[in-house]
Each structure stands twice: as C-alpha cells, then as structure tokens.
Amino acid sequence: MSVFDTNIIIDFLRGKQEAKNIIEKYKDKGVSITSITGYELIKGLKPKEKPVLDALFNEVVVHPFNFKAMMIAGETYKKLKSKGSTLSDADLIIFSIAAANQELFITQDKAFERLENENVIVVSIQ
C-alpha cells in the first residue's frame, strides 16, 4: 500500500489525469491516506466535491496518528532541526504516519526531499 499526500489527492479529486496516473502507478497493494490528510481534505472541501470525497473515503485506508507515528515525528523533527531545516507539523505527522505503517509516501512537495528517505517519492504534476 502507498500513502498519498494531500496535494496528490486534491489533484485526483479535481480530475487531473497526471494525479490519476500516479495513483495507478503506486497503488500496487492499495491506496491509503493519513487522518491528517483526511482532515485537510474535509476542511478545504468545496460543496461540489463532497460526493467524490465521500466515495474516496469508502475506497481508501485512513491511517491514524498513533504512538509509533508520534515517536517518528518527534525524532524526524529533531534530526531536521539539527541540520537547520524543518517541515510543518502537519507534514511531519503525515510523513510519520506513513513511516509508522512502513508504506511508501508519495507527495508533490519537494520539501520532503530533505528527509533523504528511500520510502518518500516526490513526483511532479503540472
């Protein structure tokens, strides 16, 4: 299974073919998102997107922020800070949830390249 970042799911919901292709490419064992991504999608929801979002939530696994993810987020924050770099708290938590579940994390956000983690894949959607 692969965890998809909020930015890819938004592009998917808005019908971008490149986002659909990326999800298709990395969904080998299924598609998942984090509870934080779910929150971000709901808070930015446009009324016309509700049926598509409801369908998405019925099809994907939603991973929660748990103790293991909390520990990974804290350690990742300290590691990045020691190098003079950070990510937003939401981004750290989203990444840590993917890491805690030992899944690939697929995102468009180049800031995640700072993690130098082989399980983070940064893609580009035009």
N, C-alpha and C positions, 0 to 999 in steps of 0.2 A: 504494500500500500504506500501511497505517497501523500504527503501533506501539502496542500496548495495554499499559498499566501493569499491574503485578501485581494491584492491587486489583480491576480490572475482570475479569481472567481468573479470579481466585478466585470472584468472584460468578457468573461464567458457569459455572464448574465445579460450583458449588453450586446451579445451576438457576434463578438469578434471571432472570426474564423481562426486566427492565429492562436487565440486562447483555447479554443476547442481542440486544435491540433496538438497543443502542448499537453493538455489534459489526456488526450488519447494516447500520446506517446509515453506518458509516465504512469498511467493508471493500471499497470500490469496486474496488480492484485486488488485494486480498488482505489477509490478516491476518499480522502479524508481532509477535514479542516480542524482547526482548534476552536475551542469555546470562545476564545478572544476574537477570532475571525468571524464566528457567528454573530457575536455582539457588534462588531464593526459593520457587518452587512446589514443587520437589523436597524442600527441607528442611522445608516445612510440610505435606507430603503426609500425608493420612490413608489408611490401607490401602484403604478402600473407594473412594477417589478415583483409585487407580492406573490402572485401565482407561481412565477418562475422560481422565486426563492423558497417558497413552500415545497415545491417539487424537489428542489436541490436538497433541502434538509431531509427529505424522505429517502434520498438516494446515497447520501454520504455518511461516513462515520464522523462523529464530532468528539474529539478527544478533550477531556477536561484538564485544567491546570491542577496538578496533584503535587504531592510531596517530592517525588523524584524530579519533576519538572522545576519545582521551586529551587531545589538544590543546584540543578544545572544552570538555571537563570542567574542565580547569585554568583556562582563560580565563573560563568561566562562574563558577567558584568565586571568582576574584579580583574579578570585576565585582560579584557579590552581596556579597562581604565589604566592598568599598569603600562599599557602600550600607548596611552594618550588618546584613546579613541573610545567611543561608546555607541550604543544603539538606543533607541527609545525603549522605555519599559515594555510597551506593548510588543515591539519587535523582539525583544529578548524573551518575553514569555512565549510568544508564538513559536520562535525557534526552539526554545527549551522543551515545549510540549512535543514537537516533532522528534527531538533528540531522545526524550524520555521514552518514546514509543518506538525508537530505533527505525524511524522511517526517513525516506528522502524528504527534503524540504525544498519545494520548488517555488521560486519567487522572481519578480521582476526588479526588485530593489537591490541595486548594486552595492548598497551599504553592507549587505550581508557577506560580501566578498572579504570583508575584514576578519571574518571568523576563520578563514582558511580551513574550512571543514569539508571533507570529501562528500558528506551527505547533504550539502547545500548546493543546489543548482540554480544559478542565476540565468534567466532567459530574457529575451528581448521580444516585446510585442509592439508593433508600430501602430 
